[in-house]
């Protein structure tokens, strides 16, 4: 009887803990509007500097890194299609600054997570222009879709 009570209480504790984690994840799931606006403003400011052939300061480089970290952290919590334009713009900045690996990561994130957005073909084109082999997505036929069901 005592073991059954302990097991029941343990199960209730696990369920409550899981529910609390799930509700916390839901709250943290969406990036705040302020963070989204701040990242957009930062990316747009840096883009203007690059297009204007201005040098980026160490602070500008730090801001670009911080935006990329925030984007990556958000992707870990919950991929959101509204992040695709920021990833694309960050990829462009990295590419223009000749930071190939970071640019590839940004474009690849779009292809892997936002393949159904209008930015996916642009990301694929940018990768190919950089000399990166990109496989076209495999199109399933109607019969293959039916077989999976």
N, C-alpha and C positions, 0 to 999 in steps of 0.2 A: 504494500500500500504506500509506504514511504517512497519507494523508488518510482512508483507511478506518479505520485504527487510532484516529485522532483523533475521527472521527465516532462510532465504537463507544464510546470512552471518554466522550465527551460524552453520548451516549444513556444510558449506565450512570449517569453523574453525575445526569442529570435524573431518572431513575427512582428512584435512591436519595434524592434531595432530595424528590421528590414523596411517596415512601413515608414519609419522616421527617415531612414536613408533615402527611400524613394521620394518622399515629399521634399526633402532637402535637395535632391537631384532635380526635381521638377522646378523648384524655385531658382536653382542655379543654372537651369537648362538654357535659358535665353540670355543673351548678352544684353546689357542695359542699353537704353537709347543713348545715354550720355557717353558710354564707352564707344558705341558705334559711331556717334558723331565725332568724337575726339579722334578715333582712328581714321575716319574718312578725311577729316580736316588735315591731319598729319600727312597722310598719303598724298592728298591733293597739293599741299604746300611743297612737299618734296618733289612731286612731279613737275610743278611749275619751275622749281629751281633747276631741275635736270634739263627741261626743255629750253630754259633760258641760258643754258650752258654755265650756270653758276656752280661754284664749288660747294660741296656739302661740308658743313662744319662737323666737328666731332659730335656735337649735340644732335645734329641732323642724323648722323649715322646711328646714334644711340636711339633716337626716336623711331627710326626704321626698324631697328632690332626689337624694340619694345612692341611695336605694332605686330610684327611677325610672331613674337612670343604669345601675345594675347590671342591672335588668330589661331595659332596652334593649340593653345589651351582650350579655346572654345570648341575647336574641332574634336578634342578628346571628350568633352562633355556631351556635345550634341551638334552634329553637322547642321548648318543652317544655310540655305541657298543665298541668303543676303550677304554671306561672307565671300561669295565667289568674285564679285567685282573688286573687293579689297585684295584678295589673293592675286587677281590678275594684275592690278596696278602695282602691287608690291613686286611681282615677278618682272614686270616691265622695268621698274626702278633698278632691281638687282641686275637685270640683263644689261641695261644701259651703263651701269657702273662696273660692268665686266665681272660680276660676282655670279659666275655660271651655276655653281652648285645650289645656291639659294634660289636663283631664278627657276631652275629645274624643279626644285621642291615645290615652289608656289604653283607652277603650271601643272605639275603632276597631281597636286592636291585637287585641282579643279577637275582633271580628267577622272580621277578615282572617285571623287565624292559628288561632283556636280556635272556629270556627263550629260545630263538632260538640259543644261542651261545653254544659252547662246554663246557663252564664253568658252565652252569646251572646244569647239572647232578653232577658235582663235588661239587657245592655249596649245593645241596640237600643232598649229602652223608655226607658232613661236618656237616650240621645241624643235621642230624639223629645221627651222631656219638656224638654230643653234647647232645643228648637226646631231641631234639626239634622235635615235630610232624610236618611232612611236607606232605601235601596232594599232590598226584600226579596230574599233570594237566589233566583236563578232555579232552579226545579226542573226537572230533565231528565226527559223521559219515557223509558220503556223502549226505545222505537224510536230515540231520539236516542243513548242509551248504546250500542246495538248498531251504529249508524252510525259512531261514533267508533272502534270496535274494528275 
